[in-house]
């Protein structure tokens, strides 16, 4: 555990996700992007499971 409250960790991850998603979208149709986007999707699912958003 990092010691950071889950809500703050969630918000930081969401910000990182948004920034990375913007970059990934610019690569969307390239062969290099597919494994990277798949990795991000797995990371997002694992994070959402570990730190579910409560109340919105």
N, CA, C and O atoms as a Tripos MOL2 file, in Angstrom:
@<TRIPOS>MOLECULE
protein
  224   223    56     0     0
PROTEIN
NO_CHARGES

@<TRIPOS>ATOM
      1 N           0.8340   -1.1860    0.0000 N.3       1 UNK1
      2 CA          0.0000    0.0000    0.0000 C.3       1 UNK1
      3 C           0.8760    1.2450    0.0000 C.2       1 UNK1
      4 O           1.9510    1.2600    0.6000 O.2       1 UNK1
      5 N           0.4250    2.2510   -0.6520 N.am      2 UNK2
      6 CA          1.2040    3.4800   -0.7650 C.3       2 UNK2
      7 C           0.9670    4.4380    0.3910 C.2       2 UNK2
      8 O           1.7790    5.3340    0.6220 O.2       2 UNK2
      9 N          -0.1090    4.2710    1.1060 N.am      3 UNK3
     10 CA         -0.4470    5.2130    2.1640 C.3       3 UNK3
     11 C          -1.2820    6.3800    1.6670 C.2       3 UNK3
     12 O          -1.7600    7.1860    2.4650 O.2       3 UNK3
     13 N          -1.4610    6.4780    0.3680 N.am      4 UNK4
     14 CA         -2.2990    7.5280   -0.2190 C.3       4 UNK4
     15 C          -3.7480    7.0670   -0.1250 C.2       4 UNK4
     16 O          -4.0450    5.9110   -0.4270 O.2       4 UNK4
     17 N          -4.6510    7.9450    0.2860 N.am      5 UNK5
     18 CA         -6.0680    7.5510    0.3470 C.3       5 UNK5
     19 C          -6.5600    7.0450   -1.0180 C.2       5 UNK5
     20 O          -6.1760    7.5790   -2.0590 O.2       5 UNK5
     21 N          -7.4020    6.0220   -1.0010 N.am      6 UNK6
     22 CA         -7.8820    5.4370   -2.2660 C.3       6 UNK6
     23 C          -8.5070    6.4530   -3.2190 C.2       6 UNK6
     24 O          -8.3210    6.3360   -4.4310 O.2       6 UNK6
     25 N          -9.2360    7.4380   -2.7190 N.am      7 UNK7
     26 CA         -9.8520    8.4350   -3.6100 C.3       7 UNK7
     27 C          -8.7870    9.2340   -4.3600 C.2       7 UNK7
     28 O          -8.9510    9.5280   -5.5440 O.2       7 UNK7
     29 N          -7.7040    9.5840   -3.6790 N.am      8 UNK8
     30 CA         -6.6260   10.3410   -4.3310 C.3       8 UNK8
     31 C          -5.9100    9.4530   -5.3370 C.2       8 UNK8
     32 O          -5.6040    9.8940   -6.4450 O.2       8 UNK8
     33 N          -5.6360    8.1850   -4.9540 N.am      9 UNK9
     34 CA         -5.0170    7.2590   -5.9040 C.3       9 UNK9
     35 C          -5.8950    7.1060   -7.1430 C.2       9 UNK9
     36 O          -5.4000    7.1070   -8.2700 O.2       9 UNK9
     37 N          -7.1920    6.9760   -6.9250 N.am     10 UNK10
     38 CA         -8.1230    6.8210   -8.0460 C.3      10 UNK10
     39 C          -8.0490    8.0320   -8.9620 C.2      10 UNK10
     40 O          -7.9580    7.8830  -10.1810 O.2      10 UNK10
     41 N          -8.0860    9.2200   -8.3930 N.am     11 UNK11
     42 CA         -8.0460   10.4430   -9.2000 C.3      11 UNK11
     43 C          -6.7340   10.5700   -9.9670 C.2      11 UNK11
     44 O          -6.7280   10.9720  -11.1310 O.2      11 UNK11
     45 N          -5.6230   10.2290   -9.3140 N.am     12 UNK12
     46 CA         -4.3210   10.2830   -9.9960 C.3      12 UNK12
     47 C          -4.2850    9.2960  -11.1620 C.2      12 UNK12
     48 O          -3.8070    9.6170  -12.2500 O.2      12 UNK12
     49 N          -4.8000    8.0880  -10.9160 N.am     13 UNK13
     50 CA         -4.8190    7.1000  -11.9830 C.3      13 UNK13
     51 C          -5.7030    7.5600  -13.1260 C.2      13 UNK13
     52 O          -5.3290    7.4200  -14.2900 O.2      13 UNK13
     53 N          -6.8670    8.1060  -12.8150 N.am     14 UNK14
     54 CA         -7.7640    8.5860  -13.8730 C.3      14 UNK14
     55 C          -7.0990    9.6690  -14.7120 C.2      14 UNK14
     56 O          -7.2510    9.6820  -15.9330 O.2      14 UNK14
     57 N          -6.3750   10.5630  -14.0820 N.am     15 UNK15
     58 CA         -5.6620   11.6140  -14.8140 C.3      15 UNK15
     59 C          -4.6060   11.0020  -15.7360 C.2      15 UNK15
     60 O          -4.5010   11.3720  -16.9050 O.2      15 UNK15
     61 N          -3.8190   10.0500  -15.1910 N.am     16 UNK16
     62 CA         -2.8170    9.3590  -16.0020 C.3      16 UNK16
     63 C          -3.4810    8.6080  -17.1410 C.2      16 UNK16
     64 O          -3.0000    8.6310  -18.2730 O.2      16 UNK16
     65 N          -4.5920    7.9370  -16.8390 N.am     17 UNK17
     66 CA         -5.3210    7.1940  -17.8660 C.3      17 UNK17
     67 C          -5.7680    8.1310  -18.9890 C.2      17 UNK17
     68 O          -5.6020    7.8080  -20.1650 O.2      17 UNK17
     69 N          -6.3280    9.2780  -18.6390 N.am     18 UNK18
     70 CA         -6.7980   10.2270  -19.6530 C.3      18 UNK18
     71 C          -5.6510   10.7090  -20.5320 C.2      18 UNK18
     72 O          -5.7870   10.7780  -21.7540 O.2      18 UNK18
     73 N          -4.5270   11.0390  -19.9170 N.am     19 UNK19
     74 CA         -3.3690   11.5060  -20.6910 C.3      19 UNK19
     75 C          -2.8570   10.4060  -21.6160 C.2      19 UNK19
     76 O          -2.5470   10.6560  -22.7810 O.2      19 UNK19
     77 N          -2.7720    9.1980  -21.0910 N.am     20 UNK20
     78 CA         -2.2690    8.0760  -21.8810 C.3      20 UNK20
     79 C          -3.2540    7.7040  -22.9740 C.2      20 UNK20
     80 O          -2.8500    7.3510  -24.0820 O.2      20 UNK20
     81 N          -4.5350    7.7780  -22.6750 N.am     21 UNK21
     82 CA         -5.5540    7.4670  -23.6640 C.3      21 UNK21
     83 C          -5.4780    8.4330  -24.8410 C.2      21 UNK21
     84 O          -5.6610    8.0330  -25.9910 O.2      21 UNK21
     85 N          -5.2110    9.6930  -24.5560 N.am     22 UNK22
     86 CA         -5.0710   10.6790  -25.6310 C.3      22 UNK22
     87 C          -3.9120   10.3030  -26.5530 C.2      22 UNK22
     88 O          -4.0370   10.3480  -27.7760 O.2      22 UNK22
     89 N          -2.7830    9.9330  -25.9470 N.am     23 UNK23
     90 CA         -1.6380    9.5020  -26.7480 C.3      23 UNK23
     91 C          -1.9590    8.2280  -27.5190 C.2      23 UNK23
     92 O          -1.6600    8.1230  -28.7080 O.2      23 UNK23
     93 N          -2.5700    7.2610  -26.8360 N.am     24 UNK24
     94 CA         -2.8990    5.9970  -27.4930 C.3      24 UNK24
     95 C          -3.8530    6.2070  -28.6580 C.2      24 UNK24
     96 O          -3.7440    5.5280  -29.6790 O.2      24 UNK24
     97 N          -4.7850    7.1380  -28.5150 N.am     25 UNK25
     98 CA         -5.7330    7.4060  -29.6050 C.3      25 UNK25
     99 C          -5.0120    7.8770  -30.8570 C.2      25 UNK25
    100 O          -5.4440    7.5810  -31.9710 O.2      25 UNK25
    101 N          -3.9190    8.6070  -30.6840 N.am     26 UNK26
    102 CA         -3.1770    9.0740  -31.8550 C.3      26 UNK26
    103 C          -2.4540    7.9200  -32.5500 C.2      26 UNK26
    104 O          -2.0880    8.0350  -33.7190 O.2      26 UNK26
    105 N          -2.2460    6.8100  -31.8380 N.am     27 UNK27
    106 CA         -1.5960    5.6180  -32.4110 C.3      27 UNK27
    107 C          -2.5990    4.5600  -32.8180 C.2      27 UNK27
    108 O          -2.2090    3.5150  -33.3380 O.2      27 UNK27
    109 N          -3.8650    4.8010  -32.6000 N.am     28 UNK28
    110 CA         -4.9060    3.7790  -32.6490 C.3      28 UNK28
    111 C          -4.7950    2.8230  -33.8330 C.2      28 UNK28
    112 O          -4.9930    1.6200  -33.6650 O.2      28 UNK28
    113 N          -4.4980    3.3040  -34.9670 N.am     29 UNK29
    114 CA         -4.5350    2.4540  -36.1470 C.3      29 UNK29
    115 C          -3.1730    1.8770  -36.5130 C.2      29 UNK29
    116 O          -2.9890    1.4070  -37.6360 O.2      29 UNK29
    117 N          -2.2240    1.9040  -35.5950 N.am     30 UNK30
    118 CA         -0.9120    1.3510  -35.9010 C.3      30 UNK30
    119 C          -0.7390   -0.0070  -35.2160 C.2      30 UNK30
    120 O          -1.3480   -0.2670  -34.1790 O.2      30 UNK30
    121 N           0.0790   -0.8500  -35.7930 N.am     31 UNK31
    122 CA          0.3390   -2.1710  -35.2230 C.3      31 UNK31
    123 C           1.0410   -2.0530  -33.8740 C.2      31 UNK31
    124 O           0.8290   -2.8900  -32.9970 O.2      31 UNK31
    125 N           1.8700   -1.0300  -33.6950 N.am     32 UNK32
    126 CA          2.5960   -0.8590  -32.4400 C.3      32 UNK32
    127 C           1.6560   -0.5440  -31.2810 C.2      32 UNK32
    128 O           1.9770   -0.8460  -30.1310 O.2      32 UNK32
    129 N           0.5280    0.0430  -31.5560 N.am     33 UNK33
    130 CA         -0.3770    0.4900  -30.4990 C.3      33 UNK33
    131 C          -1.2020   -0.6430  -29.9020 C.2      33 UNK33
    132 O          -1.5450   -0.5900  -28.7210 O.2      33 UNK33
    133 N          -1.5170   -1.6310  -30.6610 N.am     34 UNK34
    134 CA         -2.4480   -2.6660  -30.1810 C.3      34 UNK34
    135 C          -1.9960   -3.3400  -28.8840 C.2      34 UNK34
    136 O          -2.8020   -3.4260  -27.9580 O.2      34 UNK34
    137 N          -0.7550   -3.8220  -28.7610 N.am     35 UNK35
    138 CA         -0.3490   -4.4450  -27.4880 C.3      35 UNK35
    139 C          -0.3500   -3.4430  -26.3340 C.2      35 UNK35
    140 O          -0.6840   -3.7990  -25.2040 O.2      35 UNK35
    141 N           0.0140   -2.2220  -26.6070 N.am     36 UNK36
    142 CA          0.0600   -1.1880  -25.5810 C.3      36 UNK36
    143 C          -1.3450   -0.8660  -25.0750 C.2      36 UNK36
    144 O          -1.5630   -0.7530  -23.8680 O.2      36 UNK36
    145 N          -2.2830   -0.7200  -25.9830 N.am     37 UNK37
    146 CA         -3.6640   -0.4260  -25.6080 C.3      37 UNK37
    147 C          -4.2600   -1.6050  -24.8380 C.2      37 UNK37
    148 O          -5.0060   -1.4010  -23.8800 O.2      37 UNK37
    149 N          -3.9400   -2.8250  -25.2430 N.am     38 UNK38
    150 CA         -4.4210   -3.9990  -24.5110 C.3      38 UNK38
    151 C          -3.8690   -4.0020  -23.0840 C.2      38 UNK38
    152 O          -4.5920   -4.3300  -22.1430 O.2      38 UNK38
    153 N          -2.6060   -3.6410  -22.9190 N.am     39 UNK39
    154 CA         -2.0040   -3.5530  -21.5900 C.3      39 UNK39
    155 C          -2.7190   -2.5020  -20.7480 C.2      39 UNK39
    156 O          -3.0320   -2.7500  -19.5830 O.2      39 UNK39
    157 N          -2.9750   -1.3490  -21.3180 N.am     40 UNK40
    158 CA         -3.6710   -0.2950  -20.5840 C.3      40 UNK40
    159 C          -5.0660   -0.7370  -20.1600 C.2      40 UNK40
    160 O          -5.5090   -0.4260  -19.0540 O.2      40 UNK40
    161 N          -5.7450   -1.4460  -21.0190 N.am     41 UNK41
    162 CA         -7.0870   -1.9270  -20.6740 C.3      41 UNK41
    163 C          -7.0250   -2.8800  -19.4860 C.2      41 UNK41
    164 O          -7.8640   -2.8030  -18.5880 O.2      41 UNK41
    165 N          -6.0320   -3.7840  -19.4710 N.am     42 UNK42
    166 CA         -5.8850   -4.6990  -18.3400 C.3      42 UNK42
    167 C          -5.5300   -3.9350  -17.0690 C.2      42 UNK42
    168 O          -6.0460   -4.2450  -15.9950 O.2      42 UNK42
    169 N          -4.6560   -2.9420  -17.1820 N.am     43 UNK43
    170 CA         -4.2840   -2.1300  -16.0230 C.3      43 UNK43
    171 C          -5.5040   -1.4020  -15.4710 C.2      43 UNK43
    172 O          -5.7120   -1.3650  -14.2580 O.2      43 UNK43
    173 N          -6.3000   -0.8320  -16.3480 N.am     44 UNK44
    174 CA         -7.4850   -0.0910  -15.9250 C.3      44 UNK44
    175 C          -8.4720   -1.0130  -15.2110 C.2      44 UNK44
    176 O          -9.0280   -0.6460  -14.1760 O.2      44 UNK44
    177 N          -8.6880   -2.1970  -15.7540 N.am     45 UNK45
    178 CA         -9.6060   -3.1470  -15.1310 C.3      45 UNK45
    179 C          -9.1040   -3.5630  -13.7530 C.2      45 UNK45
    180 O          -9.8870   -3.6400  -12.8070 O.2      45 UNK45
    181 N          -7.8130   -3.8300  -13.6320 N.am     46 UNK46
    182 CA         -7.2450   -4.2330  -12.3420 C.3      46 UNK46
    183 C          -7.3610   -3.1040  -11.3250 C.2      46 UNK46
    184 O          -7.6750   -3.3440  -10.1590 O.2      46 UNK46
    185 N          -7.1100   -1.8810  -11.7630 N.am     47 UNK47
    186 CA         -7.2010   -0.7420  -10.8510 C.3      47 UNK47
    187 C          -8.6330   -0.5140  -10.4090 C.2      47 UNK47
    188 O          -8.8920   -0.2780   -9.2280 O.2      47 UNK47
    189 N          -9.5560   -0.5810  -11.3390 N.am     48 UNK48
    190 CA        -10.9640   -0.3660  -11.0050 C.3      48 UNK48
    191 C         -11.4650   -1.4250  -10.0290 C.2      48 UNK48
    192 O         -12.3060   -1.1400   -9.1760 O.2      48 UNK48
    193 N         -10.9540   -2.6340  -10.1540 N.am     49 UNK49
    194 CA        -11.3430   -3.6990   -9.2270 C.3      49 UNK49
    195 C         -10.7650   -3.4390   -7.8300 C.2      49 UNK49
    196 O         -11.4310   -3.6610   -6.8190 O.2      49 UNK49
    197 N          -9.5330   -2.9710   -7.7940 N.am     50 UNK50
    198 CA         -8.8800   -2.7280   -6.5050 C.3      50 UNK50
    199 C          -9.3870   -1.4770   -5.8070 C.2      50 UNK50
    200 O          -9.5200   -1.4550   -4.5840 O.2      50 UNK50
    201 N          -9.6720   -0.4320   -6.5850 N.am     51 UNK51
    202 CA        -10.1060    0.8450   -6.0490 C.3      51 UNK51
    203 C         -11.4250    1.2780   -6.6760 C.2      51 UNK51
    204 O         -11.4650    2.2340   -7.4500 O.2      51 UNK51
    205 N         -12.5030    0.5750   -6.3430 N.am     52 UNK52
    206 CA        -13.7940    0.9670   -6.9330 C.3      52 UNK52
    207 C         -14.1990    2.3620   -6.4970 C.2      52 UNK52
    208 O         -13.9540    2.7690   -5.3610 O.2      52 UNK52
    209 N         -14.8120    3.0770   -7.4000 N.am     53 UNK53
    210 CA        -15.2760    4.4470   -7.1280 C.3      53 UNK53
    211 C         -16.5750    4.3560   -6.3470 C.2      53 UNK53
    212 O         -17.5340    3.7350   -6.8040 O.2      53 UNK53
    213 N         -16.6110    4.9630   -5.1870 N.am     54 UNK54
    214 CA        -17.8100    4.9570   -4.3490 C.3      54 UNK54
    215 C         -18.5500    6.2850   -4.4860 C.2      54 UNK54
    216 O         -17.9650    7.3530   -4.3090 O.2      54 UNK54
    217 N         -19.8170    6.2070   -4.7960 N.am     55 UNK55
    218 CA        -20.6500    7.4000   -4.8150 C.3      55 UNK55
    219 C         -20.4500    8.3230   -5.9860 C.2      55 UNK55
    220 O         -20.7830    9.5060   -5.9100 O.2      55 UNK55
    221 N         -19.9050    7.7970   -7.0840 N.am     56 UNK56
    222 CA        -19.8530    8.6580   -8.2490 C.3      56 UNK56
    223 C         -18.5300    8.8050   -8.7800 C.2      56 UNK56
    224 O         -18.3380    9.5090   -9.7720 O.2      56 UNK56
@<TRIPOS>BOND
     1     1     2 1
     2     2     3 1
     3     3     4 2
     4     3     5 am
     5     5     6 1
     6     6     7 1
     7     7     8 2
     8     7     9 am
     9     9    10 1
    10    10    11 1
    11    11    12 2
    12    11    13 am
    13    13    14 1
    14    14    15 1
    15    15    16 2
    16    15    17 am
    17    17    18 1
    18    18    19 1
    19    19    20 2
    20    19    21 am
    21    21    22 1
    22    22    23 1
    23    23    24 2
    24    23    25 am
    25    25    26 1
    26    26    27 1
    27    27    28 2
    28    27    29 am
    29    29    30 1
    30    30    31 1
    31    31    32 2
    32    31    33 am
    33    33    34 1
    34    34    35 1
    35    35    36 2
    36    35    37 am
    37    37    38 1
    38    38    39 1
    39    39    40 2
    40    39    41 am
    41    41    42 1
    42    42    43 1
    43    43    44 2
    44    43    45 am
    45    45    46 1
    46    46    47 1
    47    47    48 2
    48    47    49 am
    49    49    50 1
    50    50    51 1
    51    51    52 2
    52    51    53 am
    53    53    54 1
    54    54    55 1
    55    55    56 2
    56    55    57 am
    57    57    58 1
    58    58    59 1
    59    59    60 2
    60    59    61 am
    61    61    62 1
    62    62    63 1
    63    63    64 2
    64    63    65 am
    65    65    66 1
    66    66    67 1
    67    67    68 2
    68    67    69 am
    69    69    70 1
    70    70    71 1
    71    71    72 2
    72    71    73 am
    73    73    74 1
    74    74    75 1
    75    75    76 2
    76    75    77 am
    77    77    78 1
    78    78    79 1
    79    79    80 2
    80    79    81 am
    81    81    82 1
    82    82    83 1
    83    83    84 2
    84    83    85 am
    85    85    86 1
    86    86    87 1
    87    87    88 2
    88    87    89 am
    89    89    90 1
    90    90    91 1
    91    91    92 2
    92    91    93 am
    93    93    94 1
    94    94    95 1
    95    95    96 2
    96    95    97 am
    97    97    98 1
    98    98    99 1
    99    99   100 2
   100    99   101 am
   101   101   102 1
   102   102   103 1
   103   103   104 2
   104   103   105 am
   105   105   106 1
   106   106   107 1
   107   107   108 2
   108   107   109 am
   109   109   110 1
   110   110   111 1
   111   111   112 2
   112   111   113 am
   113   113   114 1
   114   114   115 1
   115   115   116 2
   116   115   117 am
   117   117   118 1
   118   118   119 1
   119   119   120 2
   120   119   121 am
   121   121   122 1
   122   122   123 1
   123   123   124 2
   124   123   125 am
   125   125   126 1
   126   126   127 1
   127   127   128 2
   128   127   129 am
   129   129   130 1
   130   130   131 1
   131   131   132 2
   132   131   133 am
   133   133   134 1
   134   134   135 1
   135   135   136 2
   136   135   137 am
   137   137   138 1
   138   138   139 1
   139   139   140 2
   140   139   141 am
   141   141   142 1
   142   142   143 1
   143   143   144 2
   144   143   145 am
   145   145   146 1
   146   146   147 1
   147   147   148 2
   148   147   149 am
   149   149   150 1
   150   150   151 1
   151   151   152 2
   152   151   153 am
   153   153   154 1
   154   154   155 1
   155   155   156 2
   156   155   157 am
   157   157   158 1
   158   158   159 1
   159   159   160 2
   160   159   161 am
   161   161   162 1
   162   162   163 1
   163   163   164 2
   164   163   165 am
   165   165   166 1
   166   166   167 1
   167   167   168 2
   168   167   169 am
   169   169   170 1
   170   170   171 1
   171   171   172 2
   172   171   173 am
   173   173   174 1
   174   174   175 1
   175   175   176 2
   176   175   177 am
   177   177   178 1
   178   178   179 1
   179   179   180 2
   180   179   181 am
   181   181   182 1
   182   182   183 1
   183   183   184 2
   184   183   185 am
   185   185   186 1
   186   186   187 1
   187   187   188 2
   188   187   189 am
   189   189   190 1
   190   190   191 1
   191   191   192 2
   192   191   193 am
   193   193   194 1
   194   194   195 1
   195   195   196 2
   196   195   197 am
   197   197   198 1
   198   198   199 1
   199   199   200 2
   200   199   201 am
   201   201   202 1
   202   202   203 1
   203   203   204 2
   204   203   205 am
   205   205   206 1
   206   206   207 1
   207   207   208 2
   208   207   209 am
   209   209   210 1
   210   210   211 1
   211   211   212 2
   212   211   213 am
   213   213   214 1
   214   214   215 1
   215   215   216 2
   216   215   217 am
   217   217   218 1
   218   218   219 1
   219   219   220 2
   220   219   221 am
   221   221   222 1
   222   222   223 1
   223   223   224 2
@<TRIPOS>SUBSTRUCTURE
     1 UNK1         2 RESIDUE 1 A UNK
     2 UNK2         6 RESIDUE 1 A UNK
     3 UNK3        10 RESIDUE 1 A UNK
     4 UNK4        14 RESIDUE 1 A UNK
     5 UNK5        18 RESIDUE 1 A UNK
     6 UNK6        22 RESIDUE 1 A UNK
     7 UNK7        26 RESIDUE 1 A UNK
     8 UNK8        30 RESIDUE 1 A UNK
     9 UNK9        34 RESIDUE 1 A UNK
    10 UNK10       38 RESIDUE 1 A UNK
    11 UNK11       42 RESIDUE 1 A UNK
    12 UNK12       46 RESIDUE 1 A UNK
    13 UNK13       50 RESIDUE 1 A UNK
    14 UNK14       54 RESIDUE 1 A UNK
    15 UNK15       58 RESIDUE 1 A UNK
    16 UNK16       62 RESIDUE 1 A UNK
    17 UNK17       66 RESIDUE 1 A UNK
    18 UNK18       70 RESIDUE 1 A UNK
    19 UNK19       74 RESIDUE 1 A UNK
    20 UNK20       78 RESIDUE 1 A UNK
    21 UNK21       82 RESIDUE 1 A UNK
    22 UNK22       86 RESIDUE 1 A UNK
    23 UNK23       90 RESIDUE 1 A UNK
    24 UNK24       94 RESIDUE 1 A UNK
    25 UNK25       98 RESIDUE 1 A UNK
    26 UNK26      102 RESIDUE 1 A UNK
    27 UNK27      106 RESIDUE 1 A UNK
    28 UNK28      110 RESIDUE 1 A UNK
    29 UNK29      114 RESIDUE 1 A UNK
    30 UNK30      118 RESIDUE 1 A UNK
    31 UNK31      122 RESIDUE 1 A UNK
    32 UNK32      126 RESIDUE 1 A UNK
    33 UNK33      130 RESIDUE 1 A UNK
    34 UNK34      134 RESIDUE 1 A UNK
    35 UNK35      138 RESIDUE 1 A UNK
    36 UNK36      142 RESIDUE 1 A UNK
    37 UNK37      146 RESIDUE 1 A UNK
    38 UNK38      150 RESIDUE 1 A UNK
    39 UNK39      154 RESIDUE 1 A UNK
    40 UNK40      158 RESIDUE 1 A UNK
    41 UNK41      162 RESIDUE 1 A UNK
    42 UNK42      166 RESIDUE 1 A UNK
    43 UNK43      170 RESIDUE 1 A UNK
    44 UNK44      174 RESIDUE 1 A UNK
    45 UNK45      178 RESIDUE 1 A UNK
    46 UNK46      182 RESIDUE 1 A UNK
    47 UNK47      186 RESIDUE 1 A UNK
    48 UNK48      190 RESIDUE 1 A UNK
    49 UNK49      194 RESIDUE 1 A UNK
    50 UNK50      198 RESIDUE 1 A UNK
    51 UNK51      202 RESIDUE 1 A UNK
    52 UNK52      206 RESIDUE 1 A UNK
    53 UNK53      210 RESIDUE 1 A UNK
    54 UNK54      214 RESIDUE 1 A UNK
    55 UNK55      218 RESIDUE 1 A UNK
    56 UNK56      222 RESIDUE 1 A UNK
